[in-house]
C-alpha cells in the first residue's frame, strides 16, 4: 500500500527522472511500449496518407517525391521503430516473470538498448524537418540509394545503425537471461512458449543484425566517405547490398512473427483451459522456422539473375518453411479442440490471427515458387502478402498481447466491450485493405507507384483498399480511448485470466523485485500445477534472504545522446568540416560515458529480508 | 554506493570469474556477443571476396602484399593470445602481480601489431597510391582489415583501462569476470586474424 501512496505523491519531475534512469525490466518494458506506440501512430499516419493518395486515379494529394518518402518511412518506421520495440517491450515485461527471475542479466544494457532505439528513431524522423526523409524504399537498394539526392538516405543509415545496435544488445541480454537466470526447477522444456520464442527470436537478432550493421557501414562509407563498394565505375557491385540486406531482412520477418507465435500458444492454452497441444513439437517447430529463416534470403532476389540452380534451391527451402508453420497452426487448433474456451478480446485477436496468417502463408508459398515469382515480383501481390503476415500476424499478436498482459504491466484490465469493437473494426478494415491488393497486383499494379490511370481495372480495388484503411484507423482510435478510460478502473487482480504461467503468480503490477523468494517450478505451466496439485500458490524455491538489485543510472541515456549527436555529425560532415566537431564530440562524449561506467564500481544494493518478510505478511493477509 | 562484502572474500575461490551470478552472466553474454561478431566479420569477408579482384586501375593484391611483415604481425598477435592465457592461469591461482605482468605483455604485443598495421597501410597509400577510395578492392580491403584493427585498438584501450583501474586493489569477485571477458574477446580477435591472414594475404598472394 505504501508504494501506491508514494506513487501518487511523487512529482512529475521525480517520475521522469525515475524513467530516465531506470534499469528495471518492467519500466523499460513500459518505455519500449510507449516509444513503439508513438512510432506506430506515426507509421500509421504515413500509411493513411499513402492510401489517400491512391484512393482515386490521377490523384495529386501529395507529390511523387513526397510519396516516395512516405512509403520509405512507413516501411522503415513500422518494422524498426514500431513492431520491434513493441515486441522487445513485451519480452521485457513478460519473459523475466515467466522464468521466475528478478530482472534480466544485464539491466544496464537493457536501458542502453532502449535509449539507443529511441534516439535512433528520433534521428531518422528528424529528416522530415531537415530537408527531406529517405526515399529509396525501406530496403534502400544501393543502386537507388546511391543516387538519392539530399541527406535522406544518410539519416536512414545513421538512424538505423544506432537503433540496430540497441536491438542487438536486447537480443544478447535476453539469451543470457534465459540461460542463466531461470528459477529453480524451470528446465528448458518447462519454459512457456513465449519465453521459448523470446529465446529463439533473440538468437535470430544476434545472428541477423550484424549483417545489417555491416551493410549500413558500406552504404555510409560510399555515400559519406567516397568509398567504392557500390560504385560500378570503380569495380563495385550493388548486388552485395541486396544479399547482405536480405541475409538480415529475412530473419527479421521471423523476428517479427516468432514472439507472437509463442504468445498465441500461451493465450490458446490459457483460454482453452488446456495444456498446449504438442508442446515439444511447438518448440522444435519454432527452432526449425528460425533455422530455415537463415536459408531463404535469396527468395527476395529471384529476378536478380542468380540462375536456375540457385533459384530452385531457395524456392525449395522457402516452401519447406510451410511445414513447421503448419505444425504450429494445427497444434493451436488441437489445443482448442475439446477445451473450455473463453472468448474475450485477447482470444478474439488470436482467433482472427489463424485464418489471416494462413492466407499470408499460402501467398508466401506462391511467391516462393521462383518461376511464378517473375510475375508477382514488385507488384501489389507482394504488398498484399507481407501485410497479411505482418499485420495479420504481428499486429494481431501485439493487440492480443496488450489485452492479455495489460493488467500485469499496468494493473488495469482493458474494457472488453471496447476491445471487441476494436477487433471487429480492425479485422474488417484489415481484410478490406489488403485482400484486394493481391488482385491489384495480379492485374499489373506495381508496388511503390504513386498514382495510376483510370480505366485499367485498378479503380475499384484501390478505393476499397483505402476505405479499409479508414476502418483500421477507427479501430486504433477506439483502442486509444480504451486505454484512457480503463486507466480509471480499479486495480486488477493478480490472476485475472486464471493463468497457467509464473507471471500470474505475483501481483499486478508486480513489486519492483518481482519475487520475494524465487518460485519452485514443479512442471510445465507451473502455476496451473500448483492450482491442481497444491494450494494455488507457488512454493518458495529458496530461503528468504537479502535480494541483490542493480542501481539505476543516467549513463545509458547520455551515451545514446552522444551517439545521436555523432550521427548528425556523420550526416552533415559532407557539407561542412565544422560538423566533424559534432562527430568527434558526440563520439568522445559517448565513449567518455563508457569509461565512467567502467571506472566507477557499481555493486548494486540489497533489499533487506525483513522488508521482504513484511511484504510476504501483507500478501498472506 | 554500498560496499558489498561478499565480493571481497578473504580467499578467492578457484574460478573467481564464475563465482557470482554477475560473473556467469558476463561470461555467457560475451560468448553470445562474439557469436554476433562472427556474422559481422563473415559479412565483411563476403564483401571482400566479392570485390577483391575489382582493382580498377590500381595495384592488385599480388603486387601489394608482402608476406614477411604479415608473418611478423601474425606471430605477435598469436603470441599475445598465448600470453593472455598465462594471465588467466595466474588469475585462477589468485596471483595478481603475475596476471598483470602477462596482461602487460599481451598489451605490448597488441600495440606492436598495430604499429605494423599502421606502417603497412601508410606504405600502401604513399608508395602505391592504393587507398580507401581508389578502387572497390581498396574499399573492401581497408574496411575488412581496418575493422579488425579497430577491434584490436578497442581491446588495447579496454585492457589498459582494466589494468590501471585495478592496479592498486588486486583481484576480487567483482573484477575477475572483467579480466576474463577481456581475455575471451582477445582470443576472438586473434581467431579473426587467422582468417584475415588466410583469406586476404595468403589467397591474395597465391590464390
Interface residues (C-beta under 8 A of the other chain):
Chain A: X105 X106 X168 X171 X172 X173 X175 X176 X179 X180 X181 X206 X207 X208 X209 X210 X211 X213 X214 X215 X217 X218 X221 X222 X225 X226 X227 X228 X229 X231 X234 X235 X236 X237 X240 X243 X244 X247 X551 X595 X598 X599 X601 X602 X603 X604 X605 X606
Chain B: X1 X2 X3 X4 X7 X21 X24 X25 X28 X29 X32 X33 X35 X36 X37 X39 X40 X43 X44 X46 X47 X50 X51 X54 X55 X56 X132 X133 X134 X135 X136 X137 X138 X139 X140 X143 X161 X162 X165 X174
